[in-house]
């Protein structure tokens, strides 16, 4: 870009976008998230989709389950005060559900969350949900049907997320013809899982299912090894914790779970090609592609906003229609609308992946759509 053009851009006030991360980790995930957001926003400027640069304003706070909701609410208010037109985050349902009323009441800035609870959706609250408590049980039931499972033991985290997952799972599995032989509560923090594993094993299941945010998985595999038991085991999008670092990958060794990363998606792979060319690394997991999709709807909403206010961006988000997504299986699209706040279009916006037994990596396992009809009790034909 020529120097005079650069100076022209710098003389115009930037478009401020907030990033509210309520679950900070070791730094790798955050670095890739920010890098992916910035790359899409730079590409939007270079292609003239938007006519001024984007300034990304970050707030990293420890919300629930390890921190406090108050820290999240305070961070949202600070980003609004900073002049952000839209906020990506927060992400954890335990924080987003109680924040929704505050976001709607202030009626100033829309948020795009990853929360899987439908309690997070509102007039100003949009979701590119990294899974859904209502939909994940259907997807997981379809995967287990394909794997020939029938007797299910559920370990549910004792939390808002875990209880909501459990409620939907019990209903869905009954409809799918899967028998729930026991349910066992586990803490949403690191704790010894030996007693829980013994209780699950006593019910003689042919599959163990974990439901919850994911912290309950810490030590689960170790407890299974300690008991000398190696059942087929499944989890929700908590599976994506495996992408945080090698230790999380080890704790998920042998688990099958739901993930939005699918190497068959050409949109996602093309984006990772550009990401690798710019940054010299290729993070083959869900977060870069998910950040690509969030940034894509953000820049399109900014481009459509008239005027450039929070309300204008909200209306702009509602105009996002049928944009190919980098996340999910091939054929996944992005779209919102006046009464549409969940942004995925496609039955395989999540697919099943499996962590290898030695924890060295993860591979594609199955697409839920193959058995969705049976999972929801609809006979073929």
N, C-alpha and C positions, 0 to 999 in steps of 0.2 A: 504494500500500500504506500503510495507516494506520501512524502512528508507533509505537503499542504493538505492532503485528505486526512491524514492522522490528526493534524492540528485542528481541522474543522470538526472532527468527531470529538476531540477533547474539549472543545469550546461549548459543547452541548451537554446539558445535564444528563447523566447516565440513567438508564432504567434500573431501578434498585429491586433486586430479588432477594428474599430472605431464605436462608437454609437453617432450619431448626432441627438439630440432631439431638434427640432425647435419649439416645443409647450409644454414647461414644465408646469405641473399642480401642484397640491398640494403635490405631493410626493408619494402617494399610487400607482398610475399608473406606475411611474418611477421605484419604488421599485420592483413591480411585473415583469416589463419588464426586468430589469437587472437580477433578480433572475431566470427568465425563460431562458434567454440567457445563463447564467452561468451554469445552471443545464444541458442543452443540451450539452454544450461544455465540461463539466466534464464527462458526459456519453460517449462522443465521445473519450475522452482520455482513459477512463477506458476500453472501448471496443477495443482499438487499431485502431480505424478508423483514428485517427491522432496520430502522434508520439511525440508531444510536447504540452505543455500546451498553452492555449489561454490567452492572456492579453487583457482585455476589456478596451479601453480608451474612456472616456466619454467627450462629450461637450454638455452642456445644454445652449441653447441661445434662446432668444425671437425673433423669426423671424416674418414675416408677418402672420396674419393680425395685431397683436398688436405691433410688433417690427419692425425690418428692415431686408431687404434682405442682406445687407452688413454684418450683424452679422453672418448670415448663411454661406456666401461665405468665410468669414474669418475663421470660425470654420472648414470648409472642408479643407482649405489650411493647417491649423494647424495639423489636423489629418494625412494628407499626409506627412507633415514634420516629424511627430512623427514616421513614418514608418509603418502605418497601411496598410494592404494588401487588405482590403475591408471595406466598411463603411455601416452600417445599418442606413439609414436616409439620408437626412432629409425626413420629412413626409408630409408636407403641400404643395399642388400644387402651391400656390402663390410663394413659395420659390424654389421648385424643378424645375419648368418649366424654370425660368431664370438661374438656376444653371446648367442645363443640358449642355449647350454650353460650359461652363467653365470646367466641368468634362470631356467632350469629347476632348476638346482642350488640356488639360493637359495630357490626355491619360496615366495616372499613376495608378489610383485606381478605381475599379468599385464600384458603390453604389447600394444598394437595398432600394427602397423607397416604401412608402405606398401610394404615390400620385395616384389619380384617373384620372389624365389628361394624354391623350396619348402624349401630348407635353413634358412629362417628360421622355419618352423613347428614348434611344440612344445607340450608340455603347458600351458605358461604364455604361449605366444607365438601371438597371433592376427593375422590379416592382413586389412585392407581394402586389398589390394595395388593399388598404382597401376600395374596391369599385371602380367604374369607372363612369365618367360622361357620357360615351357613353352607358354603359351596365346597370347602375342602373335604368334609366328610363324604360327600357324594363322589368326589374325585378319588379319594382314597378307597372307598368301597369298590369303585369300578376297577381300580388296580388290583385289589385283593381278590375280587372275583376272577379276574384274568389269571391270577397266580394260583387259583384253586383253594383259597382259604375259606373257612366256614365257622370256626369257633374262635371268637375274639376276646382277648383279655385287655382291658383298657387301663392304662396308668394316666391319671389326669392330675395336672398341677392344681394345687389349692389356691386359685387366683381367679380374678374376673375372666381372664382369657381361658383358663383351663375349664372352668365351670360352663362357660358358654359353648366351648368346643364339645364338651361332654354331652350337654343337652341335645345339640344337633346330631352328634354321632350316634347316640342311642336310637333316635328316631330314624335316621337314615339307614343304619345297619339293619334295623328291623324290617324296613321296607325292602331292602336289598336281599333279604334272606340270610343275613349273617347273624349268628347267635352270639350275643354278648354274654360270656360265661362269668365274668366278674369285672368289677371296677374298683380300682385301688387309688386312693389319694396319695400324692407325693408332694413334698414341699417344693416351692419355686426357687429354692436356693440350693447351693451345694450341700449335700447331706448323704449319709450312708443309705444305700438303696437295698441292702441285703434283705431286710424284712419285707419290703415291697416286692422284690423279686420272688421270694418264697411264697407270698400270697398269690401272686400271679401264676406261678408254676402249679400251685395246688389245684387250680381250676382246669388243668389239662387243656390249654388252648393250642390251636395250631398257628396262631399269630398273636403277637403282642403289639398293641398300638399305644403310642404316647401321644397325648394331646396337651397343648399348652404353648407358652411363649418360647420355651427351650431350655431354660436354666435347669429344669428337672432332669434333663438328659445327662448332666454332668455326673459322672460316676456310675451311670446305668450299665454301660458295657462292662465296666470293671466288676460290678456286682454279678452280672450274668456269667462272666468268666470265673469268678470266685465260686459260683454255684455249680459250675460245670454244665451250664445250660445254654444252648445256642438256638433259640427259637427264631422263626421268621419274625422280623421286627420292622415296624413302620412308624413314621411320624408325620407331622404336618409340615408346614413351611418352616418350622423350627429346624428342619434339615439344613436350611441355609446358614445356620450357625457354623456349619463345617467350613464355610468359606472364610471365617474370621482369621484363623491361624491353624498351625499344625496340631496344636493340642486339642482344639475343638474337633478337627478332623479325626483324631484318634478316638475321642469319646463317641463319635458317630460311626465307628468302624462297623461295617456290616448292616447298617440301617438303610432302609428304603424310605424316601420322603419326597415331598412335593417341592418343586423348584421352578422358577421362571426362566432359568437358563436352558436353552436348547440349541446345541451346536448345529442343528439342521436349519435354523432360521437364518436366511441369507441376509436379511436386513441387519440382524445383530452381528453376524460375522463381518459384514462390510464395515460396520461401525468399529468393530475391534481392529480391523485392518488399519483404519485411519487413526485410532487411538494408539496402536503400536507404533505407527509411523511417526507420530508426534512425541510420544512419551517414552518409547523404547521398552515397553512392557506390554504384556497381553494377559490381563486378568480374566480368565475363562470361568466366570461365575456370574451370579444374577445381578449384582449391584451396578456395574457399569452400564449394562443394557437397560436396566430399570431407570437409571439416572438419565440415560439417553431419552427414554420415553417421556419422563417427567419434564426434562428440558424442552423437548419437542412441543409438548402441549403448552408449556409456558411461553415460548417464543411466538407461537402461533396466536396465543391469546393476547400477548403484548402487541403483535402486529394488527390484530383486529380491534383492539380497545379504542373506543371513541366515547368519551375522552380518556386520556391516560390517567385514570384513577383506579382505585381498587375495584369500584363498581364496574368501571369500563372493562377491566381485566376479567372480572367474573362473567360478564356478558360475552367477552371474547372466548373464554373457556367453553361456554355453551355452544359456540360455533365450530368447535373442533369435531370434524366428521371423517371417519374412515381413513385414518392415517396408518399405514403399515407400521407395526410395532417391532422393535428390536427384541423384545421379550416374548416368551412363550413359543409355542410350536409355529411352524410356517402357517401363515394365514390368520395370525392374530392381528387385530386392529385396535386403534385408539379412537374413542369417540365419547363426547359428552353431549348434553342437551339441556333444555330449559328445566326438565324434571328428571334429568339423568345425571347422577353424581358418581356412579361407578364407571370407570373409564375403559374397561376391557371389553372387547367384542370377540368372542371365540371360545369354544368349549375347552380348548387346551391352552389357555393362557398360563396354566400351570401344567407341568408334566412330572412324571416320577423319575427320580434319579437314585442311584445306589452308591454309597461309599464302599470302596473295596475293603475286604476283610483286614488287610494290613494297614488301612488308613492312608494309603499313598495317593489316593485320588478318588474321583467320582465319575460315574458313567451313566449314560441314558439307560433307563429301565423300561418304561412303558408310557404310552399316552392314554389318559383316562377315557377319551372319547370312544375307544373300542368297546367299552362295556358300560357306558353311561346309561343306556336304556335299561339294562338289568338293575343297575344301582338305584334307579328311581322307580322301579317297579313297572316299567312299560314293556309290554311284550312286543317283540319284533313282528313286523308284517303289517 
